[in-house]
Amino acid sequence: MPTRTSSALWEGNLRDGSGTMKLGSGAFEGSYSFVSRFESGPGTNPEELIAAAHAGCFSMALSNGLSQAGFTPTSIATSATVHLDRVADGFGITKIDLDTVGTVPGIDDAKFQEVAATAKAGCPVSKALAATEITLSARLA
């Protein structure tokens, strides 16, 4: 299996500094700062990238699980919300909410919920983030 890399460069102190993050594939490069991470300023932040990774991983895992269960999904649309909160020793990712909508011909809601729960537990990003509470809202289109 291939390994994946990304990189970041930060210049300056925490409050006034700035940086860039880029994916090893070259598909994305973006700026980040204190304001883009802890307030609502322009740029990206690590939590947004974690959310994208989790949404993508879960969508693929759910699609695979549905296929293995004998269903052919038309689409799986997932958003992930990463909660960054103040905790006792600074800041921490305290929760991740996955919200997915599947268009899956021939499946009933009970089976969809079962496969979605299995995908949540089995997706590699969910496993990597297992110390964080992960919620799932799954519904059929």
C-alpha positions in Angstrom: 0.0 0.0 0.0 1.3 3.5 -0.7 2.1 6.0 2.0 0.8 9.5 1.9 2.5 12.8 2.8 1.5 16.4 3.4 3.6 19.3 4.7 3.2 22.5 6.5 5.4 25.6 7.0 4.6 28.0 9.8 6.4 31.3 10.2 6.2 33.6 13.2 4.6 33.3 16.5 1.2 31.7 17.2 -1.0 34.8 17.2 0.6 36.9 14.4 2.3 34.2 12.3 1.0 32.4 9.2 1.7 29.3 7.3 0.8 27.1 4.3 -0.2 23.5 4.1 0.0 21.4 1.0 -0.8 17.9 0.0 2.0 15.7 -1.3 -0.1 15.0 -4.4 -0.1 18.7 -5.3 -4.0 18.7 -5.4 -4.2 21.3 -2.6 -2.1 24.1 -1.1 -3.6 26.7 1.2 -2.7 29.3 3.8 -3.6 29.1 7.4 -3.3 31.3 10.4 -4.5 31.8 14.0 -7.5 33.6 12.7 -8.4 30.9 10.2 -8.1 28.3 12.9 -9.5 29.8 16.1 -11.7 32.5 14.6 -13.4 32.9 11.2 -10.8 34.4 9.0 -9.7 33.4 5.5 -7.7 30.3 4.9 -7.9 26.7 5.9 -7.0 24.9 9.1 -6.0 21.4 10.2 -9.5 20.6 11.5 -11.0 21.4 8.1 -8.6 19.0 6.4 -9.4 16.3 8.9 -13.1 16.8 8.2 -12.5 16.4 4.5 -10.4 13.3 5.0 -13.0 11.8 7.3 -15.9 12.6 4.9 -14.1 11.1 2.0 -13.0 8.0 3.8 -16.4 7.3 5.2 -18.1 7.8 1.9 -15.8 5.3 0.2 -16.2 2.8 3.1 -20.0 3.1 3.0 -20.0 2.6 -0.8 -17.9 -0.5 -0.4 -20.1 -1.9 2.4 -23.2 -1.3 0.3 -21.6 -3.1 -2.7 -20.6 -6.0 -0.5 -24.2 -6.2 0.8 -25.5 -6.5 -2.8 -26.5 -2.9 -3.4 -25.2 -0.5 -6.0 -25.1 3.1 -4.6 -25.8 5.9 -7.0 -24.2 8.4 -4.7 -23.0 8.9 -1.1 -22.8 12.6 0.0 -21.1 13.1 3.4 -20.2 16.1 5.4 -18.0 16.0 8.5 -18.0 18.7 11.2 -15.0 18.7 13.5 -15.4 20.4 16.8 -12.3 22.2 18.2 -12.9 23.3 21.7 -11.0 24.6 24.7 -10.2 21.7 27.0 -8.3 21.5 30.3 -4.8 21.5 28.8 -5.4 23.9 25.8 -7.5 22.9 22.8 -8.7 19.6 21.5 -10.9 18.0 18.9 -13.8 16.9 21.1 -16.3 15.5 18.5 -16.8 14.8 14.9 -20.3 14.7 13.4 -20.7 12.7 10.2 -23.8 13.5 8.1 -24.5 11.3 5.1 -27.2 11.0 2.5 -27.2 8.0 0.3 -29.0 7.3 -3.0 -29.1 3.5 -3.0 -31.8 1.8 -5.2 -33.5 -1.2 -3.5 -32.3 -0.8 0.0 -34.5 -0.2 3.1 -33.6 2.2 5.9 -32.8 -0.5 8.4 -30.2 -2.1 6.2 -28.8 1.3 5.2 -28.4 2.2 8.9 -26.6 -1.2 9.6 -24.2 -0.8 6.7 -23.5 2.9 7.6 -22.7 2.0 11.2 -20.3 -0.7 10.1 -18.6 1.8 7.7 -18.3 4.4 10.5 -16.5 1.8 12.7 -14.4 0.4 9.9 -13.2 3.4 7.9 -9.4 3.9 8.5 -9.9 7.6 9.4 -12.5 6.7 12.0 -10.1 4.1 13.4 -7.3 6.7 13.5 -9.6 9.2 15.4 -11.1 6.6 17.7 -10.2 8.6 20.8 -12.7 11.2 19.6 -16.5 10.9 19.9 -17.8 10.3 16.3 -21.6 10.7 15.7 -23.4 9.6 12.5 -26.6 10.8 10.9 -27.4 8.6 7.9 -30.4 8.9 5.7 -31.6 7.8 2.3 -32.4 10.4 -0.4 
